[in-house]
């Protein structure tokens, strides 16, 4: 029987192998970043994780989240331009919030909502390469307190490798090309959200389960997640084909 330490080491290896593979091969940006948020939840033992990327105008957009609740909280931050993740992007430096209940004066809208969502501490990590900040990786905990220094370093390492993967993909040499790729990823996320809604309604499951089914079908058929989502939205694939057993079980905290 494997020990928790060996399980964590194996998961850590899987995470970095997945990120490293994207450096040398064509990859699905949305799927890669979604997997990154889920690796963070398991490796850092946090309740949830979310990832924001900047579009061609420098405005942050939600691109991946480990749960629907986290996605909504991230969207709220963006709509109100308030919260640790927005501050992290503007400053290009990590922002640690030990107890959101003590931050209501600084973030009068985000603080109460985070608390109501069950999150009492947040750590936002910049996705940056030198002076180029392209987004933030954010982890949420259900109890007050800061992440251990080793976990902060690990989370930043995951964010750094993902950043390099995006910047280097398809031999990107200019920021205009990067912006175009990120815009494509953001559009893909919109279509994926629509497909999740279709599947959730057809299967009478929550949107998190719907996403697992959608992603599971994409992987089992060796296709891009965004391509499968497009077909579902356009009615080119029978949603019943995707309503089998979901791909694996969600980890605690999803």
N, C-alpha and C positions, 0 to 999 in steps of 0.2 A: 504493500500500500504506500503510495507516494505521500511525502510530507508536504505541508503547506509551503515550505520554503522551496522545495523542488518544483511544485506546481507553479509558483510565482516565477521562478527562474525560467521555466518552459514558456510561460506566457510572455515574459519579457523578451525572450528570444524570438518568439513568433511576431511580436509587435515590431521589433527592429528589422526582422527579415522582410516583413510586409512593406515597411517604409523604404528599406533599401532597394527592394525590387522595383519600386517606382522610379528609381534613379536611372534605370537602364532599359525600361520597357514602357510602352504606351499603357496608360492606366486611367481609370475612372476617378476623377478628382473627388466627386461627391461620395462615392463608396469608400475611398481611402480615408477621407476625413471623418466619415461616420464611424468607421472601424477605430479610428484614433480616439474618438470620444469614449467608446466602449472599452478600449484597452485602458484608458485613464481611470475609469470607474473601478476596474478590477485591480489594476496594479497599484493605484494610490489609495484604494479602499475608501473611496468617496461615494456619496449618494448619487451624484450625477455630474455630467460634464457637457459643455456646449462649445461650439466653435464658430467664431464670426470672421468673415473675410470682407475686405474692402472692395468696392466695385471701381469702375474706371474713373469715377468722380471722387474717390476717396471716402465714400460713405460706407459704413459698416452694414453688412447684411448677414442674417442667420443662414448658415450653410450646413450645420450638423449638430445633433443633440442626442444624448443617450436616452432621453424619454420625452414624451409629449409635454409634460409639465415644465421641463427645462426649456424646451423650445419656446413655449409661451412666455416664460420669464425673460428669456433673451430678447424676444421680440418687443417686450415691454420696455426693456432698457433702450433698445434702438429707437422706438417711437418717442420716448421721452428724453433721449440723449442724456441719460442719467444712470449712474451705477459704476461699479468697479471695472467692468469690462470696457465701457466707453472711456473711462479715465486711463486704463492701461493702454489702449490704442493711441490716445492723444499724447500720452507721455512717452510711449515706447519703452515702458518699464513695468515690471510686475507690480500688482496691487494686491495686498493681503488684507482681508477684513476678518478680524478675529471674532467679532460679534456684531451682526447687522443691526441688532437692537440698539446699539450705541451710535449708529450712523444715521439716525432718522433726520438729524439736523442737516447733514451734508446731502443726503439723498432722501428727501421727504416722501417721494413716491416709490422708489425702488425698495427702500428698507422695509416698510410695512408689507409690501407684496412678497418679498423674499421670505419674510418671517411667516406670512400666511401660507406660503407654498411649502413650508417645512424646512427651509434652509436657514441656518443661523450663522454660517461662515462661508466665505468665498475666497478663492485665490485665482486671480486673473494673470495669465502669462502671455507675454507678447510673442507673436510669430514674426520674427525679424531676422534679417541678414544684414549686418552692419547698420546702415542708416535706413534701410528699406523695410518698413513695417507694413505687413500685408493683412494682419488680423490679430485675433487673440484666442487663446485656449483657456477655458474657464472651468474650474472644478468647484462643486458645491458640496457642503457637508451639513448634516442634520444637527450637529452639535457645535457649540462655540469652540474656538481654538484654532491654532495655526497648524498647517501641515509641518511634518518633520522636515528638516533641512534636506535630508536625502531624498524625500519624496518631491520636494520642490525642484531639486536638481534633475530628477528623473523626468518629471513633467515638462520641464524646460527642454530637456534633451529630445523628448518626443516631438515637442513643438518645433524645435530647430530642424530636425531631420525632415519633418513634413514640409516646413518652409522651403528647404533646399530642394525637395522633390518637386514642389510646385514651380519654383523659379527655374529649375533646370529642365523641366519636362519639355520635350520637343525642341530642344536647343533654343530656348527663349533667350534672346539677347537684348530685348528692349522692353521697357515698361508697358508700351502700348500693346505688345503681344501678350504680356502677362494679363493686362486688364481685359483683353478680349477673351482669354481663357477663363478668367474668373467670372466674367459676365455669363459665359456659357454654362459654367457650373451653377451659378445662381439661378439661371433659367431652368436648368435641370431639376433643381430643388423644388421649384414651383410645381413642375409637372409631377414630381414624385409625391408631393403633398396632395395633389389632386387624385392621383392613383390610390394613395392610402385611403382617402375618403370613399372612393368607389368600393374598394375591397372591404373596408370596415362596415359599410352599409350592407353589402351582399352577404358577408359572413356573420354579421351581428357580433363583431368583436371590437375591442378598442383599437385606436389607431396605431398603438405600439405593436400589437400583434399583427395588424394588417401590414405594417412595414416589414416585420420579420418574414412574413409569407412572400411579400414582393421580392425582398432581397434573396430569400432562399431559392425562389424560382429563377432569378437572374443568374445566380451562381451555379445552380444545377444544370442550367442550359448554356452556361459559359457565355453569357451575354452581358452587356452593360446594363446596370440598374436603370439608368435614364432611358435607354431604348425600350426596355420592358414597360416602364411607366408610361411612356409615350403611347405604346400600343394599347394599354389598358384605357387610357383617357380617350383615345380616338375610337375605341370600340373594336379594335382589330384583333383582340384576343379575348376569349371567353374568361371572365374573372373566375368562373368555377374551376378552371384549370389551376388557379393559384391558391385555392382555398383548402389545400391539403394541410398536413401537419406543418407548423411553422419551423423555421430553421433554428434548431437548438432551443435552449432555454435561456431566458434572460437572466443575467446575474442579479443578485440581490441589490436593491437600490435602483433598478431600472423602473 
